[in-house]
Amino acid sequence: MHLGEWESGRQSNPVDMIELVAATRDWSFERPCDDEIAVSVRGVWTDYSVSFSWMEAVEALHLGCAFSMKVPARRETEVLRLLARINEQLVFGHFDLWASEGAIMFRHALLLCGGAEPTREQAERLLASALEACERYYQAFQFVVWADKDAASALSCAVFDTVGNA
């Protein structure tokens, strides 16, 4: 038996759980096929397009979260520097630059090997982690793309933790 030739014993499609979460939160979504769903989520800084794809061959639920910000070619290098600095700080998931489209995307995957089914809590956390990362770093991306700041300056201006309350 070769790797990948066994039956996973999966009872349902993991994308079904994402649909349940999106419907419960009253988010608009579109399901173009059984293995994909696209969810629209309003954030504080911008709206996010979150797509989930079930990748049967590797038994992973892949998440891609994009926001509307076109990176001009002249800022690509600095955006890549910013991505490297941000990705160092992330516990899971990562940001990518899709140079062909000039788009910044957060990506992550939930491995569900051996027929494991995703729980509602896992689906919620997967989605929440993507949105939290995008919201946390959105302004840093804006500073690099639109204000011509360098990666270090943009990150220090945009990301800080507030202590206490007023």
N, C-alpha and C positions, 0 to 999 in steps of 0.2 A: 504494500500500500504506500503510495506517495503522499507526501504532505499535501493536504487540501483535497484528498480523495474521499475522506470520511464524511458521513452525514452529520450535520451540526445538531440535529434534533431540536431545532428552533421551533417554538410553538406559534410565534407571531413575528411580524415585521417590526423591528425597533423603531421605525419611523412612525408607527401607530402611536407610540407613547409621546413623541414630540407633537403630533397632531392633537392629542388629548390635552397636553399642557397649553398649547397655543389656543385651543378652543376655550379652555377654562379661564385663561387670562383675557379672552375676547380680543386677541390679536388677529389681524387679517393674515391669511395664509393661502397658499396655492399648492396643490399636490399634483404635479404634472404626470407622475407615475408612482407605482407602489414604493419604489426605493428612494424617492426624493420628496422634499417639502421645502418650500420657501416661505419664510415668516417675515412680516414687516413689524418693526418695533420702534416706537417713538422714544428717543433718549432725551437727555437734558440738552445736549449740544447739537444733536442732529438725529435724523432717522437712520435706522440700521436695517440692512437686508441680510437676514440670516438664512443660510441654506444648510440643510442636513441631507446627507446621502448615506444610504446603507451600502457598504462595500462588502458584499458577501464573500469574495475571494480571501479577504484578510479579516473578516468578521469584525469590522469596525464601523462605528457610526461617526462619520466625518462631519464636522461643523466648519462652515466658512462664514465669517461676519464681515461685511463690507459697509463702508459709509461713503457718501458722495464727497469725494475730494480728489480731484485730478492733480497728479504730481507732474509739473512741467519737467521736461528733460533736463533743464539747467539746474534743477534742485534734487535730482535723483540721488546723486552721491551723498549729499547731506542727509537725505531721508534714510538712506541705507545705514549711515552712521547712527542715526537716531534709532532705527530698528534694532541695531546691534546692542545699543545701550539699554533699550527697553527690554529686549529679550533676555538679557542677563538678569533682570529683576523678576521675571515671571517664574512662578513655580510650575505651571503647566500651560500648554498652548504657546503660540508664538505669532508674531506679526511678520507678514511678507509684503514685498512690493511686486506687484504684477506689472512689470515694466511695459509690456506690450499694450496694456490698457491704462497705465499710469495710476493704478488703483492700489490702495493699501487694504490689506485683509488680515483679520485675525483668524487663525486656524487651530483646531484642536480635534482630537478623536477619542472616542470611548471604545475601548476594546471589549468585545463581548464573545470571547472565545469559548468553544465547547458548548454552544447553545445557550449561554447565559442570556437572560432577558434583562433589559434595562428597567430600573425602578423609576417611579415618578420623581423621587428625590434626585436620582442621578441625572435625569433629563433636565430637571429644574436647575441643578447646579451647573451642568454643562452650558446651558443657555445663559445663566446668570454670570458665570465666570467670563464668558465672551463679552457680554455687555459691560461688565465692570471694567474689564481691561480697556475696551474701546472708549468708554466714558473717561477713565482715568488719564489716558494719554492723548485724547483727541486734540486738546489745545496745544500740546507739544508739536503735534504734526502740523497744526495750523501755523504756529510760530515759524517752523522751518519752511513750509511751503509758501506762505503768504507774507511773512514779515522778514524773510531772508535771515533768520537767526541761525547760528550754528547749533548742532545737536546738543551739546552740553548746556548752552544757555537756554535753549528751548525747554529742555527737561527740567532744569532748575527753576525756571519761571513758572512752568505749568504744573509740576507735580510737587506737592508738599502736603504734609499731614497737619491738620489743625488739632491743637491740644486745648482741652478745656472748652468752655462755652461762655458767651457774653450775656 
